[in-house]
Amino acid sequence: FPSHDIHRIGGDTTISVRDIIQKKLLGEVGEFGTGMIPGECIKDTKPKRAVPDAVEAIHVKHISGGTSIITLKTYEQGRELWQGTEQDVIWLDEEPPIDIYSESLLRTMTTNGIVFLTFTPLRGLSDVVLAFMDSNQTNKENSKKSQIILISGQQTET
């Protein structure tokens, strides 16, 4: 993105977002800047109320000189708290409920943004998984195992 951008990252629960996503991005509590976002790029963090050591937002220096804002959300908050703001990038870690996935697609429509999903389909052929498959792949007569790769909205089968 040519200018500062807005990111949203979501996971199952406040605790899993804090213990997995936040830790990967920032590093251990008290050692922020040792994760994927280098310390010199972190402008500020906003603590999450009522959750020890959890962060709600991260302000990151953008290459343009502006600031990118990353907000951390959870699926347990419900779709309503995901609506209303445009987003450039959304990363959904672990399988989201279909309403949050659909809301995420809507949030990126006007920005020509992207939604990343990283999960193992432990719930089987859920509505989210089915959204990435065509009817031939879900037909029980077609039980051939396949790997689905989604790149820039293009689905390929291997």
C-alpha positions in Angstrom: 0.0 0.0 0.0 1.4 3.4 -1.0 0.4 5.2 2.2 -0.3 4.4 5.8 -2.7 1.6 6.1 -5.1 0.0 8.6 -4.9 -3.6 9.7 -7.1 -5.8 11.7 -6.0 -9.1 13.2 -8.3 -11.5 14.8 -8.3 -14.7 16.7 -10.6 -16.9 18.8 -10.3 -15.4 22.3 -8.6 -12.5 24.0 -6.2 -14.9 25.7 -5.3 -16.7 22.5 -4.8 -13.3 20.6 -2.6 -12.1 23.5 -0.6 -15.3 23.9 -0.1 -16.2 20.2 -0.7 -13.2 17.8 0.5 -10.4 20.0 3.5 -12.4 21.1 4.5 -13.1 17.5 4.1 -9.5 16.4 5.6 -7.7 19.4 7.6 -10.3 21.4 7.2 -11.1 25.1 5.5 -8.6 27.4 8.2 -6.3 28.6 10.3 -7.0 25.5 8.1 -5.5 22.8 10.1 -5.0 19.6 11.6 -8.5 19.7 8.8 -10.0 17.6 8.1 -9.6 13.9 7.7 -5.9 14.2 11.1 -4.4 15.1 11.3 -2.1 18.1 12.3 0.9 16.1 9.1 0.6 14.1 6.7 0.5 17.1 5.4 4.0 17.8 2.9 3.1 20.4 0.7 0.4 21.9 -2.7 0.7 23.4 -3.4 -1.7 26.3 -6.6 -3.7 26.3 -8.8 -2.9 29.3 -9.4 -5.6 31.9 -7.0 -8.1 30.3 -3.6 -8.2 31.9 -0.7 -7.7 29.4 -3.0 -7.6 26.3 -2.7 -5.0 23.6 -5.7 -3.6 21.7 -3.9 -1.5 19.1 -0.3 -1.2 17.7 0.9 2.0 15.9 3.7 1.2 13.5 5.9 3.5 11.5 5.0 3.2 7.8 7.6 3.5 5.1 5.7 6.6 3.8 6.4 8.4 7.1 2.9 7.9 8.3 1.5 5.5 10.8 -0.1 2.1 10.2 -2.6 1.0 12.9 -3.1 -2.6 13.8 -6.1 -3.5 15.9 -6.4 -6.8 17.6 -9.9 -8.3 17.8 -11.5 -11.6 18.8 -14.2 -13.7 17.4 -15.8 -13.9 20.8 -16.5 -10.1 20.6 -19.0 -10.9 17.8 -19.6 -9.5 14.3 -21.0 -6.2 15.5 -17.6 -5.1 16.9 -16.0 -5.9 13.6 -18.2 -3.6 11.5 -18.2 0.0 10.5 -14.6 0.7 9.5 -12.7 0.3 6.3 -9.6 -1.9 6.5 -6.7 -2.4 4.1 -5.6 -5.8 5.5 -7.3 -8.3 7.7 -5.6 -11.4 9.1 -7.9 -14.0 10.6 -5.9 -16.5 12.6 -7.8 -19.7 13.3 -11.1 -20.4 11.6 -13.5 -17.6 12.1 -17.3 -17.8 12.3 -18.9 -17.2 8.8 -20.4 -13.9 9.9 -16.9 -12.5 10.9 -15.4 -13.8 7.7 -18.2 -12.1 5.7 -17.8 -8.9 7.6 -14.1 -8.9 7.0 -14.7 -9.2 3.3 -17.0 -6.2 3.5 -14.5 -4.1 5.5 -11.9 -4.5 2.7 -14.2 -3.9 -0.3 -13.8 -0.1 -0.6 -10.0 -0.2 0.0 -9.3 -3.0 -2.5 -7.8 -4.7 0.6 -7.0 -8.3 1.3 -8.2 -10.8 3.9 -5.7 -13.5 5.0 -6.9 -16.7 6.8 -4.5 -19.0 8.5 -6.1 -22.1 10.0 -6.4 -25.9 9.8 -10.1 -26.8 9.0 -10.7 -28.7 12.3 -14.4 -28.1 12.0 -14.6 -30.0 8.7 -16.6 -28.6 5.9 -17.8 -25.5 7.7 -19.4 -22.5 5.9 -16.0 -20.8 5.8 -14.3 -23.8 4.3 -17.1 -24.3 1.8 -16.7 -20.7 0.7 -13.3 -21.7 -0.8 -14.5 -24.8 -2.5 -16.6 -25.4 -5.6 -19.5 -27.9 -5.6 -17.3 -30.6 -7.3 -14.9 -30.6 -4.3 -17.7 -31.0 -1.8 -19.5 -33.8 -3.8 -19.1 -37.1 -1.8 -18.7 -39.0 -5.1 -15.6 -36.9 -5.7 -13.7 -38.0 -2.6 -10.3 -37.3 -4.1 -8.1 -35.5 -1.6 -6.9 -32.1 -2.8 -5.0 -29.2 -1.4 -6.5 -25.8 -2.0 -4.2 -22.8 -2.5 -5.7 -19.3 -2.5 -3.5 -16.7 -4.0 -4.9 -13.2 -4.6 -8.4 -14.5 -4.8 -7.5 -17.2 -7.4 -8.1 -20.8 -6.4 -5.9 -23.5 -7.7 -6.0 -27.2 -7.0 -3.0 -29.5 -6.6 
